[in-house]
Amino acid sequence: MASKMRNRNEPYAAQPQNVILDSINEGVFTVDLDWRITAFNRAAERITGIHREEALGRPCCEVFRASICESACALRQTLTTGKPVVNATAHIISQTGQRIPIRISTALLKGEDATVIGGVETFQDLSQIEQLQKELEARYTFEDIVGRSPAMTSLFQILPQIAESDSTVLIEGASGTGKELFARAIHNLSRRRKKRFVAINCAALPDTLLESELFGHKAGAFTDARKDKPGRFALADGGTIFLDEIGDVSPAMQVRLLRVLQERCIEPLGSLESVKVNVRVVAATNKELARLVRAGKFREDLFYRIRVVYLKLPTLRQRREDIPLLIDRLVAKFNRLQGKDIAGVSNQVLARLMEHDYPGNVRELENIIEQAFVLCRGGLIELHHLPPELRPAPADATREYHSPATLESMERILISEALRRHHGNRRRAARELGIHSTTLFRKLKSLNIEVPPTDGRHRRQ
């Protein structure tokens, strides 16, 4: 290879290996041991906007001005350790000053006698992929809520109508499903958006403190009450108050809340006068309030006061189609917060995350991605970056997660979930999945998917 390195007096295109490099769609360049560029293909010219003759002979850091040049150069890592770098991510600054996201891989460049004479790096322009991800996210994002599943899109359709009214809203959903996100979306879409959104967790405080927090107190109302303090209802005047975990409040506090909802007046502790407030109430709970009412643990009159508009949020396992979108959003979030350039998750990780049941819902997925960010230095998040309970057993790792079956497992999950939602109706499931009915029948057979006993045709279309 050493004898085939470019003679600076010989035209670049005259060398046979350069014809091969120019036929590659990815950018490719090589450097010598002094970090000077010795080869630069056409794709590298196109991506960087720098002509080949301008790049050749210059230090690579001058040409690329990449985000990792100073602190985490992939080529330097390869030349130091002798090990290739695969799928690292970074961004470069083009000739016109444009920031271009790239995915890079590096390897040693050896001569005919196997001595190291430099390094080679390939890089792929991710601009189009990044743009498509942004468009997809915009299409399936409502305020800060992400989803493309039928359960989420149906909620997205009614949220603007709910926001237009001043009716009290009850949001029920398991922990981690995003109840506060929905409450904030309702406020941000309403005519109250210029006023405050005030949130309080009703389960976090004992009655005496909760009463003071909600309604405020006057100076001298109790020990250490040296001055007047406005409550959360007063702070939210003209805006929205979010009463989280309302199913956990005591019977005595339920009576106080019922009076506020009926009369729209609050009475601070130690005060003899009621104060009118103009507040929209959005309440949330991870319990089934109707069941608590039947058990005598929640007042029926308060239940009907807060359940004017009712939203039931799906668990994450009921909306598995949203997991890839949520992963993309979380990767972007932690890249921004931690100053990293992680490209995303590998196919094996995506398959594993699609199969998980998520008892902690979206919050659990967020914790999983955050832990992976702590362990992953760059490139793609791999299986060994996941929490221990999500990693495959060593004996099963290659067989189960590094085979083409992982993509099949994702298809199997999505098809099975669509059939379940439509009670076995193949035609409606195919329509939701965006495939033809015959394609669905073929996949049912090839993936050996068990179809529900009913075909759902008796249901309304």
N, C-alpha and C positions, 0 to 999 in steps of 0.2 A: 504493500500500500504506500510505503514511503516514496518509492520511485514514481508513483502515480500522482503525488501531490502536485498542485498547480505550479508550473513555472510562470513567474509573473510576466515574462515576455511572450508567453504562448496564449492565444485567444482562449477565453474560458470555454466556449462552446466546442472547441476542438477536442476536448477530453471526453472519452466515451462515458465515463461515470457521470458526467454532468448532464448528458442527455437523459439518463435514467432519473437523476434528481429532479430535472425539470418536468418530468412526466408525473411527479407526485403532487397530489393536491394539498398536502400539508407543507408548511414551511420547514426547510431543513438548512442548517448551517453547521460548519465545522470550525474549530479553532485549533491553533497550535498550542504549545506549552506556554507561550507568552500571551495567551488569550486573544491573539489576533485572528480575525476571520479569514479562513482559507477557502471556504466554499459557501455559496449563497444561492439557493435555487429560485426559480421564477415565483413560486408561491410565497417565499419569504419576501421577495420584492413587492408582491401584490399586498400582502398583509401589513407590512411596515411602511410602504410608500417610499422606500429607499432603493435606489438603483444599485444593482449588483456591483458595478465598478466603484461606486461610492463606498460600499460596505467593505469590500475586500481589503485586507491589510489593516483595518482599524480595530481597536479593542472592542469586543462585543458589547461591553457596558455602554459605550458611546453610541452605538447603533440602536440598541434596544431600549435603553433607559427604563428597564423593567422594575417592578415593585420589589423584586427579590434580589436585585443585583448586589446591593450593599450588604444585606444581612443574611440572606438564605439562598445564595446562588446555587441552583441545582447542578450546573456543570462543575462548579468548584467542589460540591459534595461528592460527585461521581469521581472526579480526579483524585480527591483525597482518600476516599474509602474504596475505590475500585468497583463500587456497586452502582448499577443503573438506578435512575429515578424514573418512576412511571406515574403518569397522570397527576403531576403536580399542577397547581393552578397559580396564575399570577396575572398581571396586566402590564402591557407595554404602552409607551407613548409613541404614536406614529409621527411621521414627518410633519403632518399638519397639526400636531398637538392633540390628536384624539386619543382618548383612553380606550384600549382594546383588550378585552379579557381573553386570555389564552390558556390552553392546557398543554403542558410540556412533558416530554420524556427525554432522558439523556443516557448516553452510553460512552464507554471509552473508545477512542480511535487508535488502532494498533497498526504498526508497520508489518512488513512481511516476516520480520524476525520476531514478531510478537511483542516488541517493545511498545510502550505507550508513547504516541506522538502527538496526542491531543484529545479532543472530545467532540462528540456530535450531539446536536440537539434537534429534535423535531417539535414543532409547535402548531397547534390548531386554533384558528380564530373562532372564538365562542360568541362573537357579537350577535350573530343571527339567532343562536340558541337562547342567549340571554334576552333578546328582544321578544322571541316567541314566548318565553316564560313570563315576561312582563305582561304581554297581551293576554295570555291564559289566566294569569292572576287577576288582571283587571276585569276579565269577563266573569270570573267566578268569585269575586270579592265584593262584599257588601259592607261598607264601613271597614271595620277591622276583622270581619267574619269571613272565613274562607269555606267554600263548598260548591260542589257541582252535583251532589247526590239529589235525588228527587225530594228527600225529606228536607234538605236545606233550601233548595230552590223554591219550594212551596212556601217556606217561611219568608224568604226574601221578597216574594210577591206581595205578601200581606203587610210587611213591616211599614211601608210608607203610609198605608191606609190607617194603621194603628197609630202611627206617629201624629197624624193629622188631628186626631181627637184628643180630648183631655181625660178620657176614661181611665180608671184604675186598671192596671195590668197585673196578672199573676203569671209568673214564669216558673214552671216545674221542670226539673231536670236533675240527673245525677251529678255528684260533685265532679268538677272538671269539664263540664259540657259547655261552659261559656255563658252562664246566665247574666253576669255583669256586662259582658260585651253586647248582648242583645239589649239590655236596659240602656246602655250608653247610646247604642244605635237609635233606639226609639227617641231618646232625648235630642240627639244631634240632628235628627230629621224633623223635629217638631218646631213649632214657632217659639218654644221656650228655650231654644238652643243658646241664646245670648245670655241667659241667666245660668245659675249654678246647677250642676249635677252633684248631689250630695249622697254618698253611700255610707251605710252603717251595717255592720254584721250584728244582728240581734242576738245571736247565740254566744257572742264573745263576752258579754257583760252581764253581771247580775242585775236584778230588777232595779235596785236603788240607783246604780250608775246608769243603767239604760234609760231610766226615766229622765234623769238629768241631761243625758246626752241628747235625747230626742226633743225634750220640751224646754230645756234650759232651766236656770234657777236665778233667784234674786239674792242679793247680798244678805247674808245672815240666815239663809234658809236652813243651813246645817253647818256643822263645824268645818272650818277652813273655807267657807263660801264668803270670801272677803269682798267680792264685787259681782255685779250681774254678769251672767254668762248666757248668750243666746244658744238655743238648742239647734239640732240639725234641721228641724222643720222651719225654724225662722231663717236659718242660713239659706235654705232652698226656696225661700219665698220668690214666686215668679218662675221658678224652675222645676226641677224634678228631684224627688227623694227616692232612693233605692233602699228598700228594707230587705236585706239579704237574710236568709234562713229564718223567715218569719214563722215557720212551723215549730220553732224551738222556744217561742216566748211563753211566759207563764200565763195562767188564766187571768191574773190580776192585770197584767200588762195588756192582754187582749181586750179587756174592758176599756182601758184608756185609749187604745188605738181605735176601737170601734167609735168612741165618742168623737175623736178627731176626724175620722172619715165621714161621719154623719154631719157634723156641724162645721167642719173646716175651721176649727178654732183650737188653739193650744192654751194650756194654763201652766206657766213656768212654776217650778217648785218655790214655795214661799210667796207666791203672788195671789192676790184676791181677784184679779181681773183676767178675763180671757182675751187672747190676742188672735185676730183673724189672720189666716195664712192662705195664700193662693199657691198651692203646691199640687203637682201631679205625683201620684204614688205609683211606683212600680215595685211589687213585692216578688220575692223569689224563695224557693225552698227545694231541698233535695228529697223531701218526703212527699208522700201522696196525701194531700190535705183532706180529700174526700174520705179517705180511710180513717184519718184521725178524727174527723167529725163523727163518723159512725161509731168510733170507739169512745166518744165523749171527751177527747183530749184537746179538741179545738172547737171554739164557738161557731155554731152554724151561721149565726147572723154576721159575724166577722168574715167567715168564709165567703159568703155571697157578696159582701161589700168589696172584697179585694178581687174576687173572681169575675169581674165584669168582662174583661178580655183575657182569654186564656191561651198561653203558649206552652206547648210540650216540646222540650228539646230532645233530640235523639242522642243516644250514646254513640261513641265512636265506632263500635262494632256494628252499629246499624247503618253506618255511612262510610263503609270502607273505601268507596270510590274517592273520598276526599283525602285519604291518607297521603298520596303523592303530592297533592297541592299543599297540604299542611307542612309536609317535610320541606318542600321548596321554600315556603314562607319562613319556617324556622331556621333553615340554613342561612337564608339572607339576613335574618334578624341577628343571629349569633356571629356571622361574619362582620356585620356592622358593629356590634357591641365589643367583640374581642379583637377586631383588627386583623382577621384572618382572611384567607382566600380559598376556602374549601369549596370544591365544585359541587358536591352533593353526596349521595349515597350510592354504593355499588348495587348491581342487580340483586346480589345475594342478600344484602341488607334490606333492600326494598321488599323482597319476597318474605323475609322474616318479619318485617314490620307489618306487612299486609296480613299475615297469619295471626298475629298476636291479638288477644281479646280485649286488652286495655280496660281493666277494672277502674283505672284512674282517669280514663277518657283522654281528652286533648291535653290536659295538664300532665298526664303520665308520658305522652308522646314528647311533649316539650322537654321534660326532664331527661328522657332517653337521648334526645338530640344534644342537649346541653352537656351531658356526660361524655358523649362521643366527641364533642368539640374539645373537651379538656384533654382527651387522649390522642386525638388526630392532629398531626402537625401540618398536614397539607394534602392535596389531592382529593381522594374520595374516602368517605367513611366506610370502613370495612367491618366485617363481623367481629373481629377482635376488639373493636372500639366500643361495642355495645355492652350494656350491663351483663354480668355473668349469667343471669337467668335467661337471657335471650340468645346466648351463644350456643351453637350446637356442641354436643359432646364430641371430644376429639376423634373418636372412632367413626362418628357419623358425619363429620364436617364436610369431607370431600364428597362423599356419596350424596348427601342430602342437599347441600347448598351450593356446590360448585359445579352442578350439572345443569343442562338445559331445562331440566324439569322445574327449576325455580320459577321461570316465566310461566310455565304451564300452571303452576300452583296459583299464581296470581289470577290467571284467566279462570281457573276453576272457582276461586273465591268469588270473583265478580259475577260470574254467570249464576252461581248458586244463590247469591244474595238477590240478584234480579228476579230469579224464579220464585224465591221465597216471598219477596214483596208483592209479586203479582199472582200469588197463590197457584203457581204452576202454569200459568198462561204463557205459552211459548211465544206467541205472536207479540204480546205486549212487552215481554222481557226482551225480545229481539229489537223491538222499536226503541226501548230505553237504552239498550247497549249500542245502538247505531249500526246494527248488522242485519242482514237479510235472514228471514226465518230458516231458509235451507242451510245457511251457514251455522246458525245456532244448533240445528238438528245434528249437523256433522260434528260440531264441537262437543255436543252432549255425548255422542258415541265415542269420539276419539279420546276425550278426557275422562270417560267413564263416570259421568256426573249422575248422581241419583236424583231423579225428578220427583217432586212432591206427588202424592197419590192423586190429588185433584188437578185437573188441567185448567181450572179457573175460567172456563168458557161461559159458565152460567152467570158470571159477574158482569156488570155494566162496562162497556168499552169506553 
